[in-house]
């Protein structure tokens, strides 16, 4: 999957956006030592993250209600939203809890009762027995293989498709991670409130917390995806975690019932027995239990809201990593031992060092390591590709000017032109099928015949590296993506100079 396939992965349909709430005060800031944490220990945590994890995008640490450390790896930034993936589920859970508090729902309500017009002609006994509680706890009775590739993006009703999936087991008896179940929770909230979960949570959660411009991907039937698709800023994640840490209380007002917070974050169901796995400590209402008595919301590729009640601490992290466990292990092993019960003596030198470190965080931009001996020969040439999963029709590279180089990728009839230079990130906006996508790029010649281009979609976890190797009349293009479905991580295409699209069979292989 390339960063230019916006419509195919991120914007499956419509993205709903809430207007900004009134300006709000950010979480208060404090030095780490004043809240019982060594600034040096936090810097060691950050250093270790850079050495062992590929890669964190942001981190915000809140202790006793105050931000004691925050940093974004450029081109990611504090004011930019980040895609949450399944961390969205915890927000959908909150909407369910609020709807229950409003008297619009009950945990034991039957799922079928909300959608009689979309029910199968002869629903099974297990489907009839499915309750809202079962959706919340991922105990719907489905087999994993029956819901793993659920077609959210198809035309028609995803609710109706869910109700057609076989329910092999009695609901409430088997834990199977189930994103379609969370979609159903979103649809149910919308059914009983007349609002999407995005709009329903607006005045009840987002606005009081000061979460501005939350975006939530919508299905073709106009329902927020629920189990994924929410995008907010890193500090917004931290505020959400702090709200739960404070048992639903925010600035003297009970936003979420304390009883719901306790139930949602407690162990409602067993999901394994390994004492060393953070995925086998129990599951609540769309929240994971974690080791050491902690709990969390999390999303694919390392989006985390870690709540540490015993330590009065919240850690919000966004990432683009294939090893989510390594992120939590680093927090447990490096950060948690540094959380002391009493304030520490001031340490201005350590604080300054940490501040400097956090202000200078960056993903490594592409460097230039070779002279481009083929640049003049290949500049302006079009290299055509046969049909391929990237829908890439042709590519070309421009003549370097003022230290920058342009690469044009022609996809689905649209030119995507990216200007990059070595050693720095350049932000720009690309447009694909009418949808804008912000990116940052850097590039340089890494061999006499090879130009390497990095493209970061900095509101998502996705970082893609293009390697364009020119050989006589051919362009060998390798596309490497940091995270994503296995079949999207590495692809190779071969294009031919001056060949019309489809005139020459392209050799395409997947690694």
N, C-alpha and C positions, 0 to 999 in steps of 0.2 A: 504494500500500500504506500503510495507516495503522498507527500504533504499537499499535493495539488488536487487530490481527489476529494475535495471538500464535500461535495454533495453525496458521494458514495458512502461515507462513513460517519461524518459528524452531523451534517445537516440532512438526515434521512427524510425529513419533511420540513415542517415549519418550526422555527425557534421562537418561543414566546418570550417577551421581554417586559418586565414591570418597570413603570416609571420610577424615577428616583424618589425616595422618601425625603422628608426634610433633612437638612444637614444635621449630623449627629456627632457627638464627641467620641473620638476613638478611645479604645482602652487606654488607661493611664500607663505611663512608662516609669520604670525604676531601674536602678543599677542592680545587677545580679546579686552582689554581696548584701545589699539591703534586704533582699528577700531570701537570704540563706543559701545562695548558690555562688560558687566560685566562677568568675569570668574566665579564668584560665581553663577550668574544666569544660565550659561551654565551647571555648575555642578548640580544645582537644577533640571534642565531639564533632565539630565542623570539619576539622582537619582529617579526622578518621573517615568521615563521610565522603570527603573528596577523594581519599585514597582507595576506598573499598567499594563504593556504590556508584553505579553508572545509571542515572545521576539524579541527585536532588535538584529540584527547581526552586524551592523556597522552604523556609522554616520560621515559625513564630512560636516562641516559648512564653507561656503565661504562668506566673507564680503568684499565689495569693491575689489573683485578680489584676496583676500588673504585667505588662510585656517587659521581659528582661533581656530578650534577644530576638532579633528579626533580621532576615536576610533573604535576598533573591539573587539567584545566579543569572546574570544578564545572558540573553535579552529578556528573561522573565522580570517582572516588575511588580511593585507593591500595588499599583493602581489597576493592574490587569486581572481579569477573572481567569480562573483555571478550571478546566473540565474535571468534574468530580467522579465520573463513572458511578460505581455502586455506593459511594459515600452519599449519593442522592437518596438512597433508601432510608437513611436515618431521618431525613427531612420529611419524606412521605409518611413515615411512622409518626412523626410529630403531628402532621396534619390529621391522621387518624385519631390520635389521642385528643386533639382539640375538638374534633367532630363528636367524639364520644362525650367529652365534657359539655358540649353544646346540646347534648341529648338527641343528636341526629343518628347515632350508631350505637351498637352494643357488640361486645366481643363475640357473643354467641349468635349473632345474626347470620343466617344462611346466605351464602354467596349468590345462589340462584335467585333468591327473592328480589334482588336488585335488578335483574336482567331477564325477566320472563320472556321478553320478545326475542332474546338472543339465545335462549336455551335450546339444547338438542330436543328433537321430537320425543325421544324416550331417554331422559337422563338416567344415568346409573345410580344405584343406591349410594355409592361412594361420593359421586358428585353432589347429590342431594345433601349429603352429610357435611360437606365442606363449609367451614365457618370463617368469619373474619380472623379469629384467633389463629386458624391454620395458615392463612395467608401471611400473617405477621411473623409466625415462627417457622416458616418454610416447611410445614408439615402438611402439604396439600394432598399427599398420597401419590404424587407423580413419580415415575421413573426418570432419572436424569436424562437418559437418551431421548425421552419423549418431549422434553422442554429445552434441551441444550441449544438447539438452533431455531428457536421460536422466531417466526417471520414477523417481526414488529413492523417492518417498513412496507409491507404489501398494502395494496388498496383494500378497502373494505374494513370490517370491524375486527380489531385484535381481540376485543372482548369475546366475540362469538367464536373466534379461533381457539381461544383459551378454553372455553366451555366444551369444545369438541375434543380436546386432548384426553386420551384414556386416563382414568384415575384408578391405578392398579391396586392401591392399598387404601385402607380405611384412613381418612384424614385424622391427623393427630397422633399417628403411630410411627412415622418415618421422616427423618430430617433429610431433605434434598434441597440444596441451594437453588433458588427458583426466582429468577428475575421477572418472568411473566406474572408471578403471584403479586409482586409489588406493583406492576402495572395495573392489576385488578384493584388493588387498594386505591390507587390514584383514580381509577374510573369510578369506584364506589364513592369516594369523597366528592367527586364532581357530580355524581348522580344525586346525592342527598343535599348538597349545598348550592348547586347551580353554578359553581365556580371551579376552575382548574385548581389543582393544589398550589400552583404558583400564586394565583390571585387570592385564594383562601388564606394562604400563609402571609400574604402581604401585610395587612394591618395587625395581624396577630403575632407575627414572628419577625419577618424581614425588616419592617419599618422600626419597631421598637429596638431591634439590635443594631440599627444603622447599616443594614446590608443593602447597598445601593445597586440598582440595575441587575438583579438576579435574572438569569436566562434559563429557560427549561425547554428542552426539545419536545416537540409535540408529535403525536401519531397522526396518521391520515384521518382518523375519526375525531381529531381535535382534543385528545386527552394527553396531558403531560405524561411522559414516559415513566415517571415514578421511580423505577429501579435504576435509572441512569439519566443523563442528559442535563443535569443542573450544573451551571457554571457560576462561581462566585470567587471573591478574592481570598487570599490566604488568611488575612486577619478576620474575615467573615467566618471562616471555618473555626478559628480560635474563639470567636464570640459565641458561636453555637455550642462549642464544647464547654465554655465557661458557664453558659446558661444551664446546661445539664449538671455541671459540677455544683452549681448553686441551687440544685433541685427545682429548676424552673423559675427561679426568682431573678428579676432583672430591675435594678434601680428602684427597689421597693415595691415592684409590682409582680404578681404571680402570673407570668405569661403562659406557662405550661403547668398543669396540676402536678404537684409533688408526687402524688400517687402514681401518675403515669410515668414520670421520670424513673421512679424506683422500679416499676414493673418492666418498663421497656429495656432497662439496662441490666436487669438481673437475669440469671440463668433460667430461662423458661423451658429449655429443651437441651438434652445432651446431643452433642455432635461429634463425639469421639472420646478417647480415653488417654491420649498421650499427654503426659505432664510437660513435655518440652515443646509442644506445638501450640501456637497462638490461635490456630483454627480448630482446636479440639477442647476448648475450655467452656463450651456452652454457648447458646444463642438466645437472645432476648426477642424483643419486638423490633427487628431490623437493626439491631446493634449486636456486635460480637463481644463476648467476654474474652478477656486476654489473661495471660499469666500475671502473677503477682497481685491478683485482685483488681486489675485495671479493666476498663472496657473501651470500646472504640467503635467508630464508623470508619469503613475503609472502602477504597475504590481501586479498580484495576490500575496497574503500573505504579502504585505507590502513592495514592491520595489518602491521607490519614487525618482523623480527628481523634487523638489519643487523650483519654481522660484518666487521670491518676488521683482518685479521691483521697487516698491515704496521704498523699504528698501535696494536696491542694494545687495541682499543676495540670495544665493543658498544653499539649504539643500539637500544633498544626503543621502538616508537611505536605507539599506536592512534589511529585517525582515523575521520572520517566525511566523506570527500572523493571527488569524482568524478575527480580528477586525481592519481593515485598518483605519476606521474612527478615532479610538482612537489615532493613530499615528499622523494624521494631527491635531486633536484637541489639542494634547499636544504641537505641534509646535506653533499653533496659540495662545494658552493660556499661555504658559510658555516662549517660545523663542522670539516670535515677540515683546512682550512688552519690552524686554530687549534691542532691537535694537535702539540705540540712534543716533542722527544726528551728534554729535561731539565726538571726542575722549574723553575718560575718564582718570582720573589720573592713573598712573601706580599702580598696586597692586601685587607685586611679591609674596606675601604669597598666595593670591587667585589663581594666575597663577600656582604656584607650586602644590597647592592642586588639581587643575583641571588636570594638567599633570599627577600627580600620579594616580588620579582616572581613567583617560582614559587609562593609560598604564596597569592597572590591571584589565580591564574588562574581564569577563569570563562567559560563560554559566555554570550553576551549574553542576559540574560533579556528578556522582552517588557516594553516600557514602555507607559505610558498617555499618550496625547497629545490626547485629546478628551473632552468631556463627553458622557455617555450620555443624549441627549434621548429615546431610545425605550425606555430600560431598564424603566420601570414598565409600559409598554404590552405589552412582549413577555415579561416575566418570567412564568414558569410555563406559557407556551403551548407546545403540542406542534406541531412541524412535521414532517409525515409525508413520507416519500420512497417512490418506487416502487422495485422491485427494482434493485439496483446492485451493482457488484463489491465494495464495502465492506461489504455486507450490513447497511447502516445503515437501520433502519426508521423511527426518528424522532429528533429532537433537541429539546432545550429548554435555556433558560438561566434561572438563578435570580435573585432579587433580591440585589443587592450587599449584603453585611453585613460589618462590621468590615474593610472594605477588600478583601474577597475575593469572588469570584464563582464559582458552580458551573455547570458545563456538563454535561449528561447526554446521552450518546449511547446509544441503545437498539439493540443489535446481536445478531442471532440469539437474540432473546428475553431478553437480559441487559442490565441497566442498567449503564453505565460512567459513574460520576459523578466528575468531576475538579474539584477546588477549586483555584483559582489567584488570584494577586494580582500586580500589576505590580512589576517591579524586583527580583524574587527568585525563587528556585527552591523549590518545595515538593515534597518527596518523598512518595510514597504507593504503595500496592499495588493494582493492578487484577486482577480475576479474569475470565478468559474461557474458557468451556468447561472449567472445573475447573482451569485452569492459572493460577498467579499470575505477574504480570509487574510488576516494579518500574519506576516512572516518576518523573520530576520535571516539574513544570509551572509555567508563569508565563503571565499573561494580563492584558490591559487593553483599554479602549476606544480604538481608533485612529482612529475617525471617529464622528460623532454616531450613526450607524446600524450601526457595525461593531465587533464584539468579536473580537480576535485572541488565539488561544491557542496556545502552544508546548508540545509534549509531547516529552520526551526519555526514551527507553528506555535508561537509562544503563549497561546491561550489553551493549549493542549499539551499532552506529554510527548508529542511526536517530533522527532528529529530525524531527518532523512539525509543521507549522504549519496550524492551522485558522482560517479567516476566516469569521465568521458575519455576513453583511450582511442586515439586516432591511429589507424593502421592502413596505409595506402588509401583505397577508396571506401574503407569501412569505418564505422564508429561502433566501438564496443562500449555499451553503456551498462554499468552495474549500479543497481539501486539497493542501498542498505538502509533499513529502518530500524531505529533503536528498539521499539516495542510495537506490538500489534499481533494480529492473528499469525500463526506460524507460517502460513503460506504467503505472507506479505513481507517477511523480514528481509529476504534477499532475492533479487531477480536479476537476470542478465538478458539484455536485448542486443541484437546486432542490426545496425542500419547501414544502408549503402548510399554513397554519394550520388546525387542527381537521379536516383531511381524514383519513379513515380510511386505513390502509395499503392501497395498491393502488387507492384510489378515484379518484385523480387521476394521470394520466400524468406522470411526472417527466421533466423535460428534463435529460438527462445528456450531457455532452460531455467528451471527453478532449483535453487539450492535448499 
